[in-house]
């Protein structure tokens, strides 16, 4: 079975040794995706909604690199630093997944790799083997 990987500009990929997403057959696993901008800085510090959108945009690109779309996502996991802002995170998530909702989890964690990051999202997808 072929394995295909995709990488992004996240500065941690090479330092830690991971890829943005990996496709094994018809399954795709997208690693924890933080809200970073094109320069590797935190995108929209303090804005839970914008950071969530940014994470999903990065996930969408990784899926496209592996011949899939957000419609193929079957599960997301949202790790947030302030669960009281669940509506902001949820609104952005819902805008992307309203027509094809995956199973999802949102849990509060102590912190992320950068203190101004409010969310990190993992995604799993199942799609037609190409």
N, C-alpha and C positions, 0 to 999 in steps of 0.2 A: 504494500500500500504506500502510495506516494505521500510525502510530507512536504508542505509548502509553508514558508514563513514570510512575514512582512515586518518591517521595522519602521519606526517613526524617528522624529528628531529629538525624542526625549533623551536628556543627557544621562539618565540612569541606565539605559539599555546596555551600553558597552561596559559601564562600571560594574553593574551587578550581574550581567550575563543573561539577558532575556530578550525575547522578541515582543513586538506589539501584539501579534496574533499568530496563531499556528493552525493550519488546516490539515486534518488527518482524515482522508476519505470525505465523508459528507458532514463531518463535525468541525466546527471552528471554535477555538477558545481565544477570547480576547483578554489579555492580561489587565490587571488593574490600571485604569486609564485616568490620569490626573488632568486637571484643567491647565494646560500649559499653552503659551503662545508660540509663535514661530521662532522666537529667540530663546526658548527654554525657560521663560519666566512664568510666574503664575498669571493666568488670564483672569481679569476682572476681580482683583482681590476684594473680598467682602460681599460679593454679589452671588448668592447661592443659585439663583435662577440662571444667570449667565454662565457660571462655572459648570452647571449641569449640562446646559446646551453644548458648551465647548467639549466636554467629555464625550458626549454622544456624537458630535461631529467627527471627532478623532476616531471613535469606534467605527463610524460609518465609512470613513476612508479606509481603515484597515480591512473591513469586510469587502469593500470594493476591490482592494488589492488581491483578495482571495476569491474573487468571482461570486460574491454574495451581497446581500443588502440587509437593511434593518428589518425587513419583512421576514428574514430567515432566523432572527433572534428568538430563542425559546426561553432564555433566562437572563435576567440581569441581577446584579448585586450592587447596591449602593452603600458605600461606607461614608458616613457623614460625621462631621465633628460637632454638630448641634442639631439634634433630632427635633427640637422645637421649631425648626425652619422647614419641616417636612413638606409643607404646602408649596414652598418655592421650588424645592427639589422635584417634588411630584408633578408640579405644573409643567416644567420643562420636559420631564420624562414622558408625560402624557401627550405632549404635542408631537413627539416623534413616534410614539407607539400606540396611539389611539385606535388605529385601524387594524393593528395586529399585536395586541398586548401579550407580552411574554409573562411567564412566572417571574416574580421579582421579590427581592428582599431589601429592606432599608434598615441598617443598624447604625447606632451611634458608636463611634470609636474615640479614643482619647485625642489622637492627632494623626496627621499625615506627614509625608516627607518634608513638606514646607509648611510653616505655621500659618501662612495666609491661604492655604488650600482648604476648602470646606467640604469637598466631595471627591471620591474616587469611585469609578464604576468598572465592574467586570461584566463581560457578556459571553454567552455561549450561543452558538447558532447551529442549526442543522439544515443542510441544503442539498440539492441534487449534486451527486458526484460528477465532476467534469472530466 
